Amino acid sequence: MNADLLAGFLSGAALIMAIGAQNSFVLREGIRREHVLPIVLVCAGADALLIAAGVAGLGALIQSMPVVLDVARYGGAAFLLAYGMAAALRVFQPHELTLDSSVGTTLGAAMATCLAFTFLNPHVYLDTVILLGSLASQRGAHGRWVFAGGAATASFAWFFGLGYGARLLGPLFARPMAWRVLDALIALTMWGLGISLLVG
C-alpha cells in the first residue's frame, strides 16, 4: 500500500474513531435502523469535504479568522447541551427497539441533527481541516492528496461499519433498560463535550 495513503488512513482513523457526539448519534440511529445510509453518507461525505478543504489551504484561513471557531464553539456547545438534555429525558421514558419505519424521527429531522453534529462541532475543523490539512501538507503536491484520500477512506469505513454494525446490538436493545443506559451515556457525553467547549 502507498505510504501516503496508509498514513492518511491511520491518521484519519485515529481522529474519527474517538467517542463523541457524532459517533454517538450514528450508533443510536444504527441500532434503531433509522435512515442509516443517508446518515453515514452525510457524515463520511462531510469529513471528505473538510479534509479536502484542509489540504487545499482552508486550515490556514480558519487559523487567521478565530471568530469562525468561536461561532462554532458556542453554537456547538448550546446544541450539545440541548441534545444531552433530550437524551437525559429519554432515560425516564423507557422504550424498546422498534423496526417499524413509521415510528421514530423523519429523514429531514435526522439529516438536520446529523449536519448539526458535524458542522457545529469546532473539533471537526481542528481535526479534519487544520490537523489533517497540516499533516498532508508535509507530503508534497501529489502526496498530500493521496494522504487526504486515505483519511477520507478511513472515514467512510468507520461510519459505514458503525452505522451498519450497530444493528448487531439489536437483541440487547430489545430491553428498555439497555436504552436507558445508552441514553444516559449519550447525555453524559454530550454534556461533557458541551461543557468542554465552553470552558476550553
Beta strands, then each sheet from edge to edge (+ up, - down):
end
